[in-house]
Every structure is written in structure tokens, then in C-alpha cells.
């Protein structure tokens, strides 16, 4: 079991520079040229400098591109051996993290992270001699190069009114400008960088986006016809706000965009994760869409995308989308821009398009479970699930039991001491029944495994 890396790199409250230094030193044992970016968090420079110190001590070169969104770092990594993004994504400001990227834009997979941890915990460091210490280079052209690539791969021909909410983070340096460059009238909100996230917390949810939603509703009551695009702390995610000021449902937005991709490109395979709604299957059924589900996390999505020639898009219901035909890093800025392509393709308002997508009831629960018990509890659920649900579990990631009118997913959190339960159903009674059965089997598993 990994000690540092979770489902999306390293994320910790009060991440220490000592850990960052060791990660940098470990990377120096494997890679010569490393590009480093960070979001706006107050500890970003501290962590960046610690990683750079480790890299130099091992003899590697560090290319510092300073404050950038994650998609910029991922795209820039193609010119180097490996990329390091310092971010805690949607977590509060007291958190920070480290995410590693290959030079094809994909994040490190499980085996690569284990290799880094092995070097860290075995203390298998080879220090460079005084005359072979690495150098630091400052590169200021990453945002421009990324922006040119994105703009060259878009087909937006109409004028759109867009409110862009960047959560005072790294997206502020890119997103409002690219929306302007494609001809939008842009109102930017929370788009001055501040690592305290003083405008709103970086999680793009209804509570944090209440003011922005209210603004869009007010603008449109006056005839403005605005939509909203909101990012998380590193802008690898996007959520939309429709013309009525409503936050879009993540699953419906994913289904809408997936249908657009299948219709426009003729590529019928969509990659998504095991926690994605059955909406996606039903909404693409008339197009003979093929839905491939994989483990939760952009790493699993990107690896599966590379397996299928007939797949050019993959996404999670969290708003983390990968556009293989453009580049392989999750990109909330690109996703927001391509949503404008969707509006033009269907010649319809966002709210009408979203309302055309079916929706079902969702229930969620998380049950506290010590990390050292998670594997045992999940083994208990796997072995006893058939007796409870009368279905064999799907074991892609955790245990999912699928029925004609709904499904339940039980899986351990990769970042917190919880077992998470998600239920989707077409009726309230069936959904609650599944949820209660899920809670019961998890609690029994914890009790059984804890003694």
C-alpha cells in the first residue's frame, strides 16, 4: 500500500517541505529534466523550492514555469522528461499537494508512484558531486504555447456571453483570456490570484458558487444571455452554470458532451469511471454508444483512452475531462471552451440541452473506516455482497451492483478514512433500499474485521 500517493497524487494538510524535498530527490534519480508548476496556494513557493532543492542535489535540471493551471503544466511536460504540479486541486487553502506527469501529458500511474515511494523510503539517494549539481531555468512561455495549441484546435464561430469564475487560482491567468480570444464577452469573477481563496473556496459546488449563480441569473433577467464556467483550484476541472443560474448536474453535463463527441466525430467509445451515472448509457443508446467504465481517477481514464482507437474523449462526473484529440491532461479550460462548440453544434441554449438529458435520484453516504481496515472490509463486501443484493459484484473499483432500475457502488476513499457509498435509482424507495443495504453490509464488515 502506498504511504504518500493517493488517487490523485499527494495531497496533505500542511504538506511539509521535507516531503517535497524527498520527492524532488527521488525524481532526480530517474529523470534529468523536470518542469515544475504550481497553483496560487500560499505554500506553493515553499514546496516548489523544496522540490527544486532535491532535484538539484541529485543532479537534475529544474525548469520552473511558476504559477500555471495543471493543464498548462501537463501540456508543457511533453518537452521534458517529467512534469511536477504543486496543487491540492479543490481542497481548502491549508492543503497542498504534488502531482507527477509523464511527457505524454498523463499523470503517473500506480506503478510509477510506487517506484518513487520506494526511493523515498529506502533512502536510496545518490547525491550529485559539487561539480554536477543541477541548474534551475525560468521559462515564461508555457502559458502562451499552451494557449496557441488550444486555440488552434477549437471551432467556435459565434459570440457568446460567459462569466468565468476562477476561484482566485491559477486558472485566472489563462481561462478569461482564452474565452476572450475566441470572441466571447467575458465577465471574470474571483480571477485575481490569491492563495487564500478569498472569493470562494476552490471546490466548484453549489454552496461555493452561490454568488456567481445569482449573478448570472440577474444578468439574464436583464437580457444578458450569459452562461457560467467555474474552475477548481488548478483548473483541471470545469462545471457550468446555465442561463437560468442553475449549476449543471455533473452527470448530465458529461452525458451531453459525450453525445456531442459521438455525433460530431463518429467515434462511439466513451471512457468514464465506475461512479458515473447510467444516464450516460441511456442517453447514447440510440447512437450505439459504447461506454467503457474504469477505476475512479484521471490516470485510469487516460490509460484506457490509450487502449481504444475509437475513443477520443473520457471524463469523470467530477468534471475532470480528457480530450485525447487535443492533449492528454485533464483540462477544465478546454472543457469550458468546447462547451461553446456544443451550443453552436445544437443551436440551442445550455439550459434546454441539459433539461433534455434524463436524471435519476442519487443517494450518498460515507462511513468512517480506518485505513488499515479498508481492504479487509471491501473483501467482506465482495464475499457477502451476493447474499445481500442477489447480484455478482463488478470489481472494477470497489464493488458495484447493477440493476435494471439503479445501482450501488461501495468503494474506499483514496484520500480519507471512509468507505463511500453511492446509489442511483429510478425510484426513491428502491434507492433508499439499496442505500440501507449498503450501509448495513459495510458496518457489518467493519465490525467483523475490527475484531
TORZA-495400 format. One record per residue (C-alpha): residue number from 1; residue in one letter; x, y, z. Coordinates in steps of 0.25 Angstrom, whole numbers. Layout:
// residues N
+-----+------+-------+-------+-------+
! pos ! code !    px !    py !    pz !
+-----+------+-------+-------+-------+
! NUM !    A !     X !     Y !     Z !
...
+-----+------+-------+-------+-------+
This chain:
// residues 451
+-----+------+-------+-------+-------+
! pos ! code !    px !    py !    pz !
+-----+------+-------+-------+-------+
!   1 !    X !     0 !     0 !     0 !
!   2 !    X !     5 !    14 !    -4 !
!   3 !    X !     8 !    23 !     8 !
!   4 !    X !     9 !    37 !     1 !
!   5 !    X !     1 !    36 !   -12 !
!   6 !    X !   -14 !    35 !   -13 !
!   7 !    X !   -24 !    35 !   -24 !
!   8 !    X !   -18 !    48 !   -30 !
!   9 !    X !    -4 !    50 !   -26 !
!  10 !    X !     0 !    54 !   -12 !
!  11 !    X !   -10 !    63 !    -4 !
!  12 !    X !    -8 !    67 !    10 !
!  13 !    X !   -12 !    78 !    20 !
!  14 !    X !     1 !    86 !    23 !
!  15 !    X !     9 !    78 !    14 !
!  16 !    X !    23 !    79 !    19 !
!  17 !    X !    35 !    83 !    10 !
!  18 !    X !    43 !    71 !    16 !
!  19 !    X !    34 !    62 !     8 !
!  20 !    X !    35 !    71 !    -4 !
!  21 !    X !    50 !    71 !    -4 !
!  22 !    X !    50 !    56 !    -3 !
!  23 !    X !    41 !    55 !   -15 !
!  24 !    X !    50 !    64 !   -23 !
!  25 !    X !    62 !    56 !   -19 !
!  26 !    X !    55 !    43 !   -23 !
!  27 !    X !    51 !    49 !   -37 !
!  28 !    X !    66 !    53 !   -39 !
!  29 !    X !    70 !    38 !   -38 !
!  30 !    X !    61 !    35 !   -50 !
!  31 !    X !    60 !    48 !   -59 !
!  32 !    X !    69 !    58 !   -64 !
!  33 !    X !    60 !    70 !   -68 !
!  34 !    X !    48 !    73 !   -59 !
!  35 !    X !    38 !    84 !   -62 !
!  36 !    X !    31 !    90 !   -49 !
!  37 !    X !    18 !    98 !   -48 !
!  38 !    X !     9 !   102 !   -36 !
!  39 !    X !    -5 !   108 !   -33 !
!  40 !    X !    -7 !   120 !   -25 !
!  41 !    X !    -6 !   114 !   -11 !
!  42 !    X !     2 !   121 !     0 !
!  43 !    X !    11 !   109 !     2 !
!  44 !    X !    13 !   107 !   -13 !
!  45 !    X !    27 !   114 !   -14 !
!  46 !    X !    31 !   107 !    -1 !
!  47 !    X !    28 !    94 !    -7 !
!  48 !    X !    33 !    97 !   -21 !
!  49 !    X !    47 !   102 !   -15 !
!  50 !    X !    48 !    89 !    -7 !
!  51 !    X !    45 !    80 !   -19 !
!  52 !    X !    55 !    88 !   -27 !
!  53 !    X !    66 !    87 !   -16 !
!  54 !    X !    64 !    72 !   -16 !
!  55 !    X !    65 !    71 !   -31 !
!  56 !    X !    78 !    80 !   -31 !
!  57 !    X !    84 !    71 !   -20 !
!  58 !    X !    82 !    59 !   -29 !
!  59 !    X !    88 !    66 !   -42 !
!  60 !    X !    75 !    69 !   -49 !
!  61 !    X !    71 !    81 !   -57 !
!  62 !    X !    59 !    88 !   -52 !
!  63 !    X !    50 !    97 !   -61 !
!  64 !    X !    41 !   106 !   -53 !
!  65 !    X !    29 !   111 !   -60 !
!  66 !    X !    23 !   117 !   -47 !
!  67 !    X !     8 !   119 !   -45 !
!  68 !    X !     0 !   112 !   -56 !
!  69 !    X !   -12 !   103 !   -57 !
!  70 !    X !   -10 !    88 !   -57 !
!  71 !    X !   -13 !    86 !   -72 !
!  72 !    X !    -2 !    96 !   -75 !
!  73 !    X !     8 !    88 !   -67 !
!  74 !    X !     3 !    75 !   -73 !
!  75 !    X !     4 !    80 !   -87 !
!  76 !    X !    18 !    86 !   -85 !
!  77 !    X !    23 !    73 !   -79 !
!  78 !    X !    24 !    68 !   -94 !
!  79 !    X !    37 !    76 !   -96 !
!  80 !    X !    44 !    70 !   -83 !
!  81 !    X !    45 !    57 !   -76 !
!  82 !    X !    35 !    59 !   -66 !
!  83 !    X !    25 !    69 !   -60 !
!  84 !    X !    22 !    73 !   -46 !
!  85 !    X !    10 !    81 !   -42 !
!  86 !    X !     9 !    86 !   -28 !
!  87 !    X !    -6 !    87 !   -25 !
!  88 !    X !   -17 !    82 !   -16 !
!  89 !    X !   -27 !    84 !   -26 !
!  90 !    X !   -41 !    86 !   -20 !
!  91 !    X !   -36 !    85 !    -5 !
!  92 !    X !   -36 !    97 !     4 !
!  93 !    X !   -24 !   106 !     5 !
!  94 !    X !   -17 !    99 !    17 !
!  95 !    X !   -15 !    87 !     8 !
!  96 !    X !    -5 !    86 !    -3 !
!  97 !    X !     0 !    74 !   -12 !
!  98 !    X !     9 !    68 !   -22 !
!  99 !    X !     4 !    62 !   -35 !
! 100 !    X !    14 !    56 !   -45 !
! 101 !    X !    12 !    56 !   -60 !
! 102 !    X !    19 !    48 !   -72 !
! 103 !    X !    23 !    55 !   -84 !
! 104 !    X !    11 !    50 !   -92 !
! 105 !    X !     2 !    58 !   -82 !
! 106 !    X !    -3 !    47 !   -74 !
! 107 !    X !    -2 !    46 !   -59 !
! 108 !    X !     7 !    36 !   -52 !
! 109 !    X !     1 !    22 !   -51 !
! 110 !    X !     1 !    14 !   -38 !
! 111 !    X !    14 !     6 !   -42 !
! 112 !    X !    21 !    19 !   -45 !
! 113 !    X !    17 !    25 !   -31 !
! 114 !    X !    21 !    12 !   -24 !
! 115 !    X !    35 !    14 !   -31 !
! 116 !    X !    36 !    28 !   -25 !
! 117 !    X !    32 !    24 !   -11 !
! 118 !    X !    42 !    12 !   -11 !
! 119 !    X !    53 !    22 !   -14 !
! 120 !    X !    48 !    31 !    -3 !
! 121 !    X !    46 !    21 !     8 !
! 122 !    X !    58 !    13 !     4 !
! 123 !    X !    66 !    26 !     5 !
! 124 !    X !    73 !    21 !    -8 !
! 125 !    X !    78 !    35 !   -12 !
! 126 !    X !    91 !    37 !   -20 !
! 127 !    X !    95 !    51 !   -17 !
! 128 !    X !   102 !    59 !   -29 !
! 129 !    X !   116 !    64 !   -26 !
! 130 !    X !   119 !    78 !   -25 !
! 131 !    X !   122 !    80 !   -40 !
! 132 !    X !   110 !    73 !   -44 !
! 133 !    X !    99 !    80 !   -36 !
! 134 !    X !    87 !    83 !   -45 !
! 135 !    X !    83 !    96 !   -50 !
! 136 !    X !    69 !   104 !   -50 !
! 137 !    X !    63 !   110 !   -62 !
! 138 !    X !    52 !   120 !   -62 !
! 139 !    X !    42 !   118 !   -74 !
! 140 !    X !    32 !   129 !   -76 !
! 141 !    X !    26 !   124 !   -90 !
! 142 !    X !    18 !   112 !   -85 !
! 143 !    X !     4 !   119 !   -84 !
! 144 !    X !     6 !   125 !   -98 !
! 145 !    X !    10 !   112 !  -104 !
! 146 !    X !    -2 !   105 !   -98 !
! 147 !    X !   -12 !   115 !  -102 !
! 148 !    X !    -7 !   115 !  -116 !
! 149 !    X !    -9 !   100 !  -117 !
! 150 !    X !   -23 !   101 !  -111 !
! 151 !    X !   -28 !   112 !  -120 !
! 152 !    X !   -23 !   104 !  -132 !
! 153 !    X !   -32 !    92 !  -128 !
! 154 !    X !   -45 !   100 !  -126 !
! 155 !    X !   -56 !   103 !  -136 !
! 156 !    X !   -64 !   114 !  -129 !
! 157 !    X !   -71 !   124 !  -139 !
! 158 !    X !   -81 !   131 !  -131 !
! 159 !    X !   -81 !   142 !  -120 !
! 160 !    X !   -84 !   136 !  -106 !
! 161 !    X !   -86 !   143 !   -93 !
! 162 !    X !   -78 !   136 !   -82 !
! 163 !    X !   -76 !   138 !   -67 !
! 164 !    X !   -63 !   131 !   -63 !
! 165 !    X !   -60 !   128 !   -48 !
! 166 !    X !   -46 !   124 !   -46 !
! 167 !    X !   -46 !   123 !   -30 !
! 168 !    X !   -35 !   133 !   -29 !
! 169 !    X !   -25 !   122 !   -34 !
! 170 !    X !   -17 !   118 !   -46 !
! 171 !    X !   -28 !   118 !   -56 !
! 172 !    X !   -29 !   133 !   -54 !
! 173 !    X !   -16 !   135 !   -63 !
! 174 !    X !   -22 !   127 !   -74 !
! 175 !    X !   -37 !   124 !   -75 !
! 176 !    X !   -43 !   138 !   -76 !
! 177 !    X !   -33 !   142 !   -87 !
! 178 !    X !   -35 !   129 !   -96 !
! 179 !    X !   -50 !   131 !   -95 !
! 180 !    X !   -48 !   146 !   -99 !
! 181 !    X !   -38 !   141 !  -110 !
! 182 !    X !   -50 !   132 !  -117 !
! 183 !    X !   -59 !   145 !  -117 !
! 184 !    X !   -67 !   144 !  -104 !
! 185 !    X !   -71 !   155 !   -96 !
! 186 !    X !   -65 !   151 !   -83 !
! 187 !    X !   -68 !   155 !   -68 !
! 188 !    X !   -58 !   149 !   -59 !
! 189 !    X !   -61 !   147 !   -45 !
! 190 !    X !   -51 !   143 !   -34 !
! 191 !    X !   -40 !   144 !   -45 !
! 192 !    X !   -29 !   151 !   -37 !
! 193 !    X !   -19 !   141 !   -31 !
! 194 !    X !   -19 !   139 !   -16 !
! 195 !    X !   -15 !   127 !   -10 !
! 196 !    X !   -25 !   129 !     2 !
! 197 !    X !   -36 !   127 !    -8 !
! 198 !    X !   -43 !   140 !    -2 !
! 199 !    X !   -54 !   140 !   -13 !
! 200 !    X !   -59 !   126 !   -11 !
! 201 !    X !   -53 !   112 !    -7 !
! 202 !    X !   -47 !   104 !   -19 !
! 203 !    X !   -58 !    93 !   -19 !
! 204 !    X !   -67 !    97 !   -30 !
! 205 !    X !   -80 !    93 !   -23 !
! 206 !    X !   -94 !   100 !   -21 !
! 207 !    X !   -90 !   105 !    -8 !
! 208 !    X !   -77 !   112 !   -12 !
! 209 !    X !   -83 !   117 !   -26 !
! 210 !    X !   -96 !   123 !   -20 !
! 211 !    X !   -92 !   137 !   -22 !
! 212 !    X !   -87 !   134 !   -37 !
! 213 !    X !  -100 !   127 !   -40 !
! 214 !    X !  -108 !   138 !   -34 !
! 215 !    X !  -100 !   148 !   -43 !
! 216 !    X !  -103 !   140 !   -56 !
! 217 !    X !  -118 !   139 !   -52 !
! 218 !    X !  -118 !   154 !   -50 !
! 219 !    X !  -111 !   157 !   -63 !
! 220 !    X !  -120 !   149 !   -71 !
! 221 !    X !  -133 !   154 !   -65 !
! 222 !    X !  -128 !   167 !   -71 !
! 223 !    X !  -126 !   160 !   -85 !
! 224 !    X !  -111 !   157 !   -84 !
! 225 !    X !  -112 !   142 !   -88 !
! 226 !    X !   -99 !   138 !   -80 !
! 227 !    X !   -94 !   124 !   -76 !
! 228 !    X !   -84 !   122 !   -66 !
! 229 !    X !   -71 !   114 !   -66 !
! 230 !    X !   -65 !   111 !   -52 !
! 231 !    X !   -52 !   104 !   -49 !
! 232 !    X !   -46 !    97 !   -37 !
! 233 !    X !   -32 !   101 !   -31 !
! 234 !    X !   -23 !    96 !   -42 !
! 235 !    X !   -34 !    98 !   -54 !
! 236 !    X !   -33 !    83 !   -58 !
! 237 !    X !   -48 !    83 !   -55 !
! 238 !    X !   -60 !    90 !   -60 !
! 239 !    X !   -74 !    92 !   -56 !
! 240 !    X !   -84 !   100 !   -64 !
! 241 !    X !   -96 !   109 !   -59 !
! 242 !    X !  -107 !   110 !   -69 !
! 243 !    X !  -115 !   123 !   -74 !
! 244 !    X !  -125 !   121 !   -62 !
! 245 !    X !  -114 !   122 !   -52 !
! 246 !    X !  -114 !   107 !   -49 !
! 247 !    X !  -102 !    99 !   -46 !
! 248 !    X !  -101 !    88 !   -56 !
! 249 !    X !  -102 !    73 !   -52 !
! 250 !    X !   -88 !    67 !   -54 !
! 251 !    X !   -94 !    54 !   -60 !
! 252 !    X !  -104 !    61 !   -69 !
! 253 !    X !   -92 !    71 !   -74 !
! 254 !    X !   -83 !    59 !   -76 !
! 255 !    X !   -95 !    51 !   -84 !
! 256 !    X !   -98 !    64 !   -92 !
! 257 !    X !   -83 !    66 !   -96 !
! 258 !    X !   -81 !    51 !   -99 !
! 259 !    X !   -93 !    51 !  -109 !
! 260 !    X !   -87 !    63 !  -116 !
! 261 !    X !   -74 !    56 !  -117 !
! 262 !    X !   -80 !    43 !  -123 !
! 263 !    X !   -89 !    51 !  -133 !
! 264 !    X !   -78 !    60 !  -137 !
! 265 !    X !   -66 !    50 !  -139 !
! 266 !    X !   -73 !    37 !  -141 !
! 267 !    X !   -65 !    31 !  -130 !
! 268 !    X !   -74 !    23 !  -122 !
! 269 !    X !   -66 !    19 !  -110 !
! 270 !    X !   -66 !    28 !   -98 !
! 271 !    X !   -57 !    25 !   -86 !
! 272 !    X !   -63 !    28 !   -72 !
! 273 !    X !   -62 !    23 !   -58 !
! 274 !    X !   -69 !    13 !   -49 !
! 275 !    X !   -76 !    24 !   -42 !
! 276 !    X !   -83 !    30 !   -54 !
! 277 !    X !   -98 !    31 !   -56 !
! 278 !    X !  -106 !    21 !   -64 !
! 279 !    X !  -111 !    34 !   -71 !
! 280 !    X !   -99 !    33 !   -80 !
! 281 !    X !  -102 !    19 !   -85 !
! 282 !    X !  -117 !    22 !   -88 !
! 283 !    X !  -114 !    36 !   -94 !
! 284 !    X !  -105 !    30 !  -104 !
! 285 !    X !  -112 !    17 !  -107 !
! 286 !    X !  -119 !    22 !  -120 !
! 287 !    X !  -105 !    25 !  -125 !
! 288 !    X !  -100 !    11 !  -121 !
! 289 !    X !   -90 !    18 !  -112 !
! 290 !    X !   -80 !     9 !  -105 !
! 291 !    X !   -78 !    12 !   -90 !
! 292 !    X !   -65 !     7 !   -84 !
! 293 !    X !   -64 !     9 !   -69 !
! 294 !    X !   -51 !     9 !   -61 !
! 295 !    X !   -45 !    12 !   -48 !
! 296 !    X !   -48 !    25 !   -42 !
! 297 !    X !   -37 !    36 !   -45 !
! 298 !    X !   -32 !    42 !   -58 !
! 299 !    X !   -20 !    33 !   -58 !
! 300 !    X !   -29 !    21 !   -61 !
! 301 !    X !   -37 !    29 !   -71 !
! 302 !    X !   -25 !    33 !   -79 !
! 303 !    X !   -19 !    19 !   -79 !
! 304 !    X !   -32 !    13 !   -84 !
! 305 !    X !   -33 !    24 !   -95 !
! 306 !    X !   -19 !    20 !  -100 !
! 307 !    X !   -25 !     6 !  -101 !
! 308 !    X !   -36 !     9 !  -111 !
! 309 !    X !   -34 !    16 !  -124 !
! 310 !    X !   -49 !    18 !  -125 !
! 311 !    X !   -49 !    27 !  -113 !
! 312 !    X !   -45 !    42 !  -113 !
! 313 !    X !   -51 !    46 !  -100 !
! 314 !    X !   -52 !    42 !   -86 !
! 315 !    X !   -58 !    48 !   -74 !
! 316 !    X !   -62 !    47 !   -59 !
! 317 !    X !   -74 !    52 !   -53 !
! 318 !    X !   -66 !    61 !   -44 !
! 319 !    X !   -64 !    70 !   -57 !
! 320 !    X !   -50 !    64 !   -60 !
! 321 !    X !   -50 !    62 !   -75 !
! 322 !    X !   -39 !    58 !   -84 !
! 323 !    X !   -39 !    62 !   -99 !
! 324 !    X !   -30 !    52 !  -106 !
! 325 !    X !   -31 !    58 !  -119 !
! 326 !    X !   -25 !    71 !  -114 !
! 327 !    X !   -16 !    67 !  -102 !
! 328 !    X !   -16 !    56 !   -91 !
! 329 !    X !   -16 !    65 !   -78 !
! 330 !    X !   -30 !    67 !   -71 !
! 331 !    X !   -33 !    81 !   -75 !
! 332 !    X !   -45 !    90 !   -69 !
! 333 !    X !   -41 !   102 !   -78 !
! 334 !    X !   -42 !    94 !   -91 !
! 335 !    X !   -55 !    87 !   -86 !
! 336 !    X !   -61 !   100 !   -84 !
! 337 !    X !   -57 !   105 !   -97 !
! 338 !    X !   -62 !    93 !  -104 !
! 339 !    X !   -76 !    94 !   -97 !
! 340 !    X !   -78 !   106 !  -106 !
! 341 !    X !   -75 !    97 !  -118 !
! 342 !    X !   -87 !    88 !  -113 !
! 343 !    X !   -96 !   101 !  -112 !
! 344 !    X !   -93 !   104 !  -126 !
! 345 !    X !   -94 !    90 !  -131 !
! 346 !    X !  -108 !    88 !  -126 !
! 347 !    X !  -112 !   103 !  -128 !
! 348 !    X !  -119 !   103 !  -114 !
! 349 !    X !  -117 !   109 !  -100 !
! 350 !    X !  -110 !   101 !   -90 !
! 351 !    X !  -122 !   100 !   -80 !
! 352 !    X !  -131 !    94 !   -91 !
! 353 !    X !  -120 !    84 !   -95 !
! 354 !    X !  -117 !    80 !   -80 !
! 355 !    X !  -132 !    79 !   -78 !
! 356 !    X !  -133 !    69 !   -89 !
! 357 !    X !  -124 !    59 !   -82 !
! 358 !    X !  -131 !    50 !   -73 !
! 359 !    X !  -128 !    50 !   -58 !
! 360 !    X !  -130 !    40 !   -47 !
! 361 !    X !  -129 !    40 !   -32 !
! 362 !    X !  -116 !    40 !   -25 !
! 363 !    X !  -112 !    36 !   -10 !
! 364 !    X !   -99 !    37 !    -4 !
! 365 !    X !   -93 !    32 !     9 !
! 366 !    X !   -79 !    31 !    15 !
! 367 !    X !   -76 !    22 !    27 !
! 368 !    X !   -63 !    24 !    35 !
! 369 !    X !   -53 !    13 !    34 !
! 370 !    X !   -39 !    13 !    38 !
! 371 !    X !   -29 !    12 !    26 !
! 372 !    X !   -23 !    -1 !    31 !
! 373 !    X !   -37 !    -8 !    31 !
! 374 !    X !   -41 !    -3 !    17 !
! 375 !    X !   -36 !   -15 !     9 !
! 376 !    X !   -42 !   -25 !    19 !
! 377 !    X !   -55 !   -18 !    19 !
! 378 !    X !   -56 !   -18 !     4 !
! 379 !    X !   -52 !   -32 !     3 !
! 380 !    X !   -64 !   -35 !    13 !
! 381 !    X !   -73 !   -27 !     4 !
! 382 !    X !   -69 !   -35 !    -8 !
! 383 !    X !   -70 !   -48 !    -2 !
! 384 !    X !   -84 !   -45 !     4 !
! 385 !    X !   -90 !   -36 !    -6 !
! 386 !    X !   -97 !   -46 !   -14 !
! 387 !    X !  -105 !   -51 !    -1 !
! 388 !    X !  -110 !   -36 !     1 !
! 389 !    X !  -112 !   -31 !   -13 !
! 390 !    X !  -114 !   -44 !   -21 !
! 391 !    X !  -104 !   -39 !   -31 !
! 392 !    X !   -90 !   -42 !   -34 !
! 393 !    X !   -81 !   -30 !   -31 !
! 394 !    X !   -74 !   -23 !   -42 !
! 395 !    X !   -60 !   -21 !   -37 !
! 396 !    X !   -54 !   -10 !   -46 !
! 397 !    X !   -52 !    -1 !   -34 !
! 398 !    X !   -59 !    -5 !   -21 !
! 399 !    X !   -72 !   -13 !   -22 !
! 400 !    X !   -83 !    -8 !   -31 !
! 401 !    X !   -96 !   -16 !   -32 !
! 402 !    X !  -104 !   -12 !   -44 !
! 403 !    X !  -119 !   -14 !   -46 !
! 404 !    X !  -129 !   -10 !   -57 !
! 405 !    X !  -134 !     2 !   -49 !
! 406 !    X !  -122 !     6 !   -42 !
! 407 !    X !  -108 !     2 !   -36 !
! 408 !    X !  -100 !     4 !   -23 !
! 409 !    X !   -85 !     6 !   -22 !
! 410 !    X !   -77 !     3 !   -10 !
! 411 !    X !   -62 !     7 !   -10 !
! 412 !    X !   -52 !    12 !    -1 !
! 413 !    X !   -48 !    27 !    -1 !
! 414 !    X !   -34 !    29 !    -6 !
! 415 !    X !   -31 !    41 !     2 !
! 416 !    X !   -40 !    40 !    15 !
! 417 !    X !   -43 !    29 !    25 !
! 418 !    X !   -56 !    26 !    19 !
! 419 !    X !   -64 !    15 !    11 !
! 420 !    X !   -72 !    23 !     1 !
! 421 !    X !   -86 !    18 !    -3 !
! 422 !    X !   -93 !    24 !   -16 !
! 423 !    X !  -107 !    19 !   -20 !
! 424 !    X !  -114 !    24 !   -33 !
! 425 !    X !  -128 !    19 !   -35 !
! 426 !    X !  -141 !    22 !   -43 !
! 427 !    X !  -150 !    22 !   -31 !
! 428 !    X !  -148 !    27 !   -17 !
! 429 !    X !  -152 !    14 !   -10 !
! 430 !    X !  -142 !     6 !   -18 !
! 431 !    X !  -131 !    15 !   -16 !
! 432 !    X !  -133 !    16 !    -1 !
! 433 !    X !  -134 !     1 !     0 !
! 434 !    X !  -120 !     0 !    -7 !
! 435 !    X !  -114 !    10 !     2 !
! 436 !    X !  -119 !     3 !    15 !
! 437 !    X !  -113 !   -10 !    10 !
! 438 !    X !  -100 !    -3 !     6 !
! 439 !    X !   -99 !     3 !    20 !
! 440 !    X !  -102 !   -10 !    27 !
! 441 !    X !   -92 !   -18 !    19 !
! 442 !    X !   -81 !    -8 !    21 !
! 443 !    X !   -84 !    -7 !    36 !
! 444 !    X !   -84 !   -22 !    38 !
! 445 !    X !   -71 !   -23 !    30 !
! 446 !    X !   -65 !   -12 !    39 !
! 447 !    X !   -70 !   -19 !    52 !
! 448 !    X !   -65 !   -33 !    47 !
! 449 !    X !   -51 !   -28 !    42 !
! 450 !    X !   -49 !   -20 !    54 !
! 451 !    X !   -49 !   -32 !    64 !
+-----+------+-------+-------+-------+
